[in-house]
């Protein structure tokens, strides 16, 4: 299990599932020849055939007073399409074996409400979807929530019904603004584009800083080609602008960037590379 220290805060990563993807199938605009020409983009972020290594993972952020879970992956037994359909992984067992009892989580932060970030919000018990983390407050962006609640034609629909509505109906959801201060060390920061109300998670402690991206970026290759974007981006131009802004800020201020879908080692520094950027893990 990977972990990092940011001042007095510990951040731990629990992987649900790793995948291998072809760049032109995953990222609109993706070009294999251009990607192969990047001297810095090597293993482990690509495999020997030049395919993208990709992870679905969650992060536990432990401050001196809080234990916060950032995003909850895909979850088991969910009626999805493609790689997230009806999973039966041991994610929850590994999560608890790492020392994170479910009832020790006091806050669940949702960067956005797509299926691979809210799946373990709930689990199936006696035929019902019930909160997986019963003592936690689930923090969701107000704009994100309202859009997802009314979106049955695009990326939400069943996802809202089995992974969001049950925790809302249980009275565990707090709808918050895009710059919400969670505690002294942890806050949200708006990173729109992938979804209307998408946020990333900023951790600041003892002069050190980290950013958990959510789906602001999906792979380090986007540092060199910020216009390459996933098909599920709500606003491709805005997502590109957000990536460029965040990468520039991280490079200029030495922020530790923790990519929510970046394959292990997952975290590193953004470095300016001409007019774009590169990733140093």
N, C-alpha and C positions, 0 to 999 in steps of 0.2 A: 504494500500500500504506500503510495507516494504521499509525502507531507512536506509542508514548507512553514517556516517561521517568518512572521511579519511583526516585528517587535514582540509584544506580549501575546500575540494571537497565533494560534496554530491552525493551519488549513490542511485537511486530509481529503484525499480523493479515493472514492470507491467506484470502480468500473463495473458497469452492468454488462456491456457488450462491445466488442471490437469488430470492425469491419474493414474491408478493402474495397475501394471505389475507383472507377475510371474518371479522370478529371472532366472529360467532355460530357460524360453522362450526369455528373454530380453538379458541376458549376456551369451555368450559362456563360458562354464566351470562353470556356476553358479550352486550352490548346496544348496538346501533349508536347509538341516540339518546343514551344516557348517554355513550358515548365521544365523540360529536360535541360534547357540551356541555363538554368539557375545553378550556379556553382555551389551555393550554400544549401540548397534544398536536397538533403540526403537522408539516409536512414537515421532515425527510425520513422521520420514523417512520411517517407515513401518506401515502398518495398523494392526488391531487386528488379521488378518489371516496370518500375516507374509509376505504380499505382498509389493512390492516396491511402495512407493509414488513417483511420478515423475511429473515435471512441464515443460511446454514450456513457456518461458518468455523472456522479453527484459529488458535492463537496460539503464537508462538515467544517464549519468555522467555529473554533472554540476561543472565546474571549475570556478574560478573567471572571466574567459573571454570566455569560450566555453560551448556549450550545445551539448553533444555527445550521440548518440544512439548506443549501442552495440547490434548487431544482431536484426533481425526484425520478428522472429517467423515464422508462417506458412502462414498467409494471408488468405483472403477470396476468394472464387470462383475459387480456383486453382485445376486443374484436376490431383489430386494425387491418390495414392493408400492408403488404410488403414485409419488410424486415422486422416490424414490431408486432406482427400478428400472433396472438395467443401464445405469448412467451411462457416458459416455465423454468425460469432461472433460479439460482440460489442466491440472488442478490441480497435479499433481506437477511438470510442466514449469515452471509459474509459481512454484511453491515454490522450486525450485532456481535459477531465474533471479533470484529475490530475494536470492540469496546463501546459501541454506540447503541445502548438499549433504546428501543423505540420511545419509551416514555421519558427518556432523558433529553429529547429534543424539545426545546421550548419555542423555537421559531422555525417555520418553513418559508423560505423566500422563493417566489416564482418569478424568474426573469421575464417569462411570457407564458402563454397557456397552450403551446403546441404539445402534441401527444408525448414527445420524447423528453419533456421537461416537467410533466405533471403526473406521470403514470403511477408512481408509488405514493401519490397523495392518498390513494385509497387501496384497499385490498378486498378480495372477495371472501366473505365470511357468511356461511349459511345462506348462500344465494343472494346476499346483499353487498353493495359496495359501502364499506365503512372506512373512516379515517385510519390511516396506518400509524399516524403519530398523534395519539389522542390527547396529549397534554400540550400540544403546540398551537400557537396562533399561526395561521397561514396568511402570509402577506402577499397580496396581489395588487397590481396597479389598477386603479379605478377605470382608466380609459381602456386598458387591456381587457378587463373583466366585462365591461359593458359591450365591447365589440364582440368578444367571444360568445357571450350569452345570446346574442342575436344572429350569430353567424352559423348557419346550418349548411351552407352551400360550399364553403371553402375548406378551411383547415380544422374546424372545430367539430360541431355536431355531436357525435357520440362521445367525443373526448370530454366535452363539457359535462355531459350527463353522467359519465361514470367516474370522472377524475376531479371535477371541480364542484359541481352541484352538491354532491354528498357532504363535502366539508363545509360548504356554505350553509346548507340546511341544518348541519349540526351546530351552527353558531360559532365556528372556529375561524372564519375568514375576517380579516381586516383589510378593507380597501384603502389604499394609500396613494399618495402622490409620487411622481417619478423621481423626486429628490428627497424621499423620506429618510429621516435619520433613525436607524433601527436601534442603535446604542452608541456609546461613545466612539467605538472603533469602526462601526459598520454602517454604511449608508447606501442608498440606491442612487444611480445616476442615469439620466435618460440617454438611451442609445437607439433611437427609432430607425425604422426602415424595414427590418425583418418582419416586425409587426408594428401596429400603430403605437402601442404603448410599451414597447420593449425597453427594459432597463438592464444595466449591468450592476455588479456589486463591488463597491469600493471598500477596501480595508486599509485603515491608517492607524499605526501604532508606533510610538517611540521613534518617530522620524522616518519610518519605513512605510511603503505603500504598495498595495497589490490591487489588481482589478480582475474579477472573474467575469468573463466576457458574455456568458449566455450565447445567443446566436447572432451577436453583432458580427462575429467572424466564425467560420467553420473549419478553416485549415490555414496553416502558416503561408501557403502559396498566395493567399489573398493579400499578404503584405506587399508582394511584388506586383500583383495584379488586382488592385482593390475593386475594379469594375466587375470581376468575375463573381457571380453571385448564385445562390441556390434558387431553384425555381419557386420555392415557397416564400421568397421575399415579397412582402406586400408592396414595397416601393423601392425598386432597384436603384434608382438614382439617389434616393435618400440613404439607403443602406451603404452605398459607395462613399457618400460624403461623410457618413458617420464613421466608417472604418478609417478613412484618411485622417479625420480629426482625432480619433482615439489613438491611432498608431503614432501620429506626430506628437501628441501629448505624452504618451508612454516613452517614446524615444528621448524627448527633450528633458523629461523629469526623472528618468530612471525607474519607472514603475515596473514592478514584476507583473507580467501579463500571464494570466492563467486561462488557457483556452478551454472552454467547456467541452469542445469536441476534439481538442488536440490530443493526438496519441502520445503516450508516455515518452518523454518526461513531462509533457503537458505545459509546463511553465518555463518562462525565460524572459529575455530582454529584447525589446524592439530597437533596432539600430537603423539610422538613416542610411540609404543606399541610393545616392543620386536623388532623383525626384520621388522615389518610393522607399521601401523599407525591406529589411530582412530580419529573420528571427534567429536569436542565439539562445539555445536551450541551456 
